[in-house]
C-alpha cells in the first residue's frame, strides 16, 4: 500500500523540501507536484500509484504551516483527523548525515509518553501501516514522537542502533482531532 505526499497549491521551497524529506523517510511514499489539482484530481492521481493514504503539507507565512491527512474513498478524498499545525521544521539538510533509503519504519515514543503522544503514535502506526514500539530495535529506522521542554510535540526520524537523528524534525504547535 502506497502513500502519496503532496503540497498546497502554491508551495514554498521549504514545503517542497519537507515533502521530499518525508518521501525519502516513509517507505512506499511517492511525491507528486500538485499544481492546479483539486482534491478530486488528487484522488485520481492516487489511483495511478495505488495509494489509499494522502498527506498534504499546506503553507502558512511562507513556510510549512499545516499537515492534513486524507484517505481515498469511493467519492473522492476523505479527510481524517488529526490536523497538525506546525510551529517549526528542521529539514534533513540541516542535520549532520544523510540517511540511507528507508525500506521499513517503526513508530517509537519517549518512555512514559503522555496520552496525546500515544494517540498520535497510534494514528501514525495505522496511517503508515507500521508498528509502534516503546523500545528501540537494532538497525531499524524510527519515526520518533516526543515532547520538548515547552511541551510541544516533536516528530522526527532516527536511525538505530546509532540513535542518530537524521530528520526532518517537525515541531507541532497544536493537534486538532475534531474537524
Rosetta blueprint (number, residue, H / E / L):
1 X L
2 X E
3 X E
4 X E
5 X E
6 X E
7 X E
8 X L
9 X L
10 X L
11 X L
12 X L
13 X H
14 X H
15 X H
16 X H
17 X H
18 X H
19 X H
20 X H
21 X H
22 X H
23 X H
24 X H
25 X H
26 X L
27 X L
28 X L
29 X E
30 X E
31 X E
32 X L
33 X L
34 X L
35 X L
36 X L
37 X L
38 X L
39 X H
40 X H
41 X H
42 X H
43 X H
44 X H
45 X H
46 X H
47 X H
48 X H
49 X L
50 X L
51 X E
52 X E
53 X E
54 X E
55 X E
56 X E
57 X E
58 X E
59 X E
60 X E
61 X L
62 X L
63 X E
64 X E
65 X E
66 X E
67 X E
68 X E
69 X E
70 X E
71 X E
72 X E
73 X E
74 X L
75 X L
76 X E
77 X E
78 X E
79 X E
80 X E
81 X E
82 X E
83 X E
84 X E
85 X E
86 X E
87 X E
88 X E
89 X E
90 X E
91 X L
92 X H
93 X H
94 X H
95 X L
96 X L
97 X L
98 X L
99 X L
100 X L
101 X L
102 X L
103 X L
104 X L
105 X L
106 X E
107 X E
108 X E
109 X E
110 X L
111 X L
112 X L
113 X L
114 X L
115 X H
116 X H
117 X H
118 X H
119 X H
120 X H
121 X H
122 X H
123 X H
124 X H
125 X H
126 X H
127 X H
128 X L
129 X L
130 X L
131 X E
132 X E
133 X E
134 X L
135 X L
136 X L
137 X L
138 X L
139 X L
140 X L
141 X L
142 X E
143 X E
144 X E
145 X E
146 X E
147 X E
148 X L
149 X L
150 X L
151 X L
152 X L
153 X E
154 X E
155 X E
156 X E
157 X E
158 X E
159 X E
160 X L
161 X L
162 X L
163 X L
164 X E
165 X E
166 X L
167 X L
168 X L
169 X E
170 X E
171 X E
172 X E
173 X E
174 X E
175 X E
176 X E
177 X L
178 X L
179 X L
